[in-house]
Amino acid sequence: MNSLNIIVDFSTYMYFRELKDLARYDAFSRCTIFQGHPGFRECDSFLDKSQSLNCVYDMFEFVLSVEQDYGC
């Protein structure tokens, strides 16, 4: 493995870690007061890449719908 691959792998790892943190933050901190909302989907703390992306996307759509509903 050359140094470029190591840098790319580390960058990918850091990006994935940030996505997981974002998904967890949105699922557990910011949106927990809206758990009864039909757009809410709780995210597990053990997420693979696909689940992380899906969770971030779902929570993004959820936040947008809440902002539209409540004029935030």
C-alpha beads as a LAMMPS data file, in Angstrom:
LAMMPS data file: protein, C-alpha beads

72 atoms
71 bonds

1 atom types
1 bond types

-500.0 500.0 xlo xhi
-500.0 500.0 ylo yhi
-500.0 500.0 zlo zhi

Masses

1 110.0

Atoms # bond

1 1 1 0.000 0.000 0.000
2 1 1 1.551 3.310 -1.014
3 1 1 1.279 6.587 0.905
4 1 1 -1.460 7.953 -1.386
5 1 1 -3.698 4.971 -0.591
6 1 1 -3.094 5.489 3.114
7 1 1 -4.090 9.170 2.838
8 1 1 -7.213 8.336 0.823
9 1 1 -8.186 5.556 3.225
10 1 1 -7.712 7.855 6.218
11 1 1 -9.772 10.607 4.535
12 1 1 -12.537 8.118 3.745
13 1 1 -12.482 6.877 7.324
14 1 1 -12.720 10.422 8.739
15 1 1 -15.560 11.312 6.355
16 1 1 -17.455 8.147 7.286
17 1 1 -16.914 8.853 10.989
18 1 1 -18.323 12.371 10.541
19 1 1 -21.377 10.929 8.761
20 1 1 -21.994 8.512 11.612
21 1 1 -21.674 11.317 14.151
22 1 1 -24.088 13.457 12.156
23 1 1 -26.613 10.644 11.878
24 1 1 -26.394 9.919 15.588
25 1 1 -26.653 13.585 16.501
26 1 1 -29.718 14.105 14.329
27 1 1 -31.377 10.911 15.485
28 1 1 -30.740 11.137 19.200
29 1 1 -30.201 14.791 20.120
30 1 1 -31.831 17.226 17.771
31 1 1 -34.974 15.342 16.787
32 1 1 -35.894 13.256 19.816
33 1 1 -38.694 15.680 20.723
34 1 1 -40.374 14.792 17.428
35 1 1 -40.369 11.005 17.916
36 1 1 -44.125 10.847 17.313
37 1 1 -43.706 12.495 13.912
38 1 1 -44.246 9.977 11.071
39 1 1 -41.008 11.116 9.397
40 1 1 -38.884 10.177 12.391
41 1 1 -36.797 7.036 12.132
42 1 1 -34.463 6.197 14.983
43 1 1 -30.925 5.294 14.005
44 1 1 -28.915 2.619 15.720
45 1 1 -25.501 3.448 17.132
46 1 1 -23.927 0.654 15.052
47 1 1 -24.342 1.943 11.520
48 1 1 -22.650 0.749 8.363
49 1 1 -21.928 3.181 5.523
50 1 1 -25.252 2.665 3.770
51 1 1 -27.273 3.007 6.970
52 1 1 -25.371 6.166 7.907
53 1 1 -26.095 7.772 4.553
54 1 1 -29.744 6.724 4.666
55 1 1 -30.115 8.051 8.190
56 1 1 -28.526 11.412 7.373
57 1 1 -30.745 11.721 4.299
58 1 1 -33.891 10.740 6.231
59 1 1 -33.131 13.132 9.067
60 1 1 -32.362 15.929 6.589
61 1 1 -35.770 15.409 4.948
62 1 1 -37.398 15.239 8.379
63 1 1 -35.820 18.509 9.529
64 1 1 -36.891 20.211 6.294
65 1 1 -40.483 19.001 6.736
66 1 1 -40.580 20.211 10.359
67 1 1 -39.206 23.586 9.294
68 1 1 -41.894 23.847 6.611
69 1 1 -44.663 22.727 8.992
70 1 1 -43.663 25.084 11.793
71 1 1 -42.123 27.911 9.783
72 1 1 -38.687 27.555 11.377

Bonds

1 1 1 2
2 1 2 3
3 1 3 4
4 1 4 5
5 1 5 6
6 1 6 7
7 1 7 8
8 1 8 9
9 1 9 10
10 1 10 11
11 1 11 12
12 1 12 13
13 1 13 14
14 1 14 15
15 1 15 16
16 1 16 17
17 1 17 18
18 1 18 19
19 1 19 20
20 1 20 21
21 1 21 22
22 1 22 23
23 1 23 24
24 1 24 25
25 1 25 26
26 1 26 27
27 1 27 28
28 1 28 29
29 1 29 30
30 1 30 31
31 1 31 32
32 1 32 33
33 1 33 34
34 1 34 35
35 1 35 36
36 1 36 37
37 1 37 38
38 1 38 39
39 1 39 40
40 1 40 41
41 1 41 42
42 1 42 43
43 1 43 44
44 1 44 45
45 1 45 46
46 1 46 47
47 1 47 48
48 1 48 49
49 1 49 50
50 1 50 51
51 1 51 52
52 1 52 53
53 1 53 54
54 1 54 55
55 1 55 56
56 1 56 57
57 1 57 58
58 1 58 59
59 1 59 60
60 1 60 61
61 1 61 62
62 1 62 63
63 1 63 64
64 1 64 65
65 1 65 66
66 1 66 67
67 1 67 68
68 1 68 69
69 1 69 70
70 1 70 71
71 1 71 72
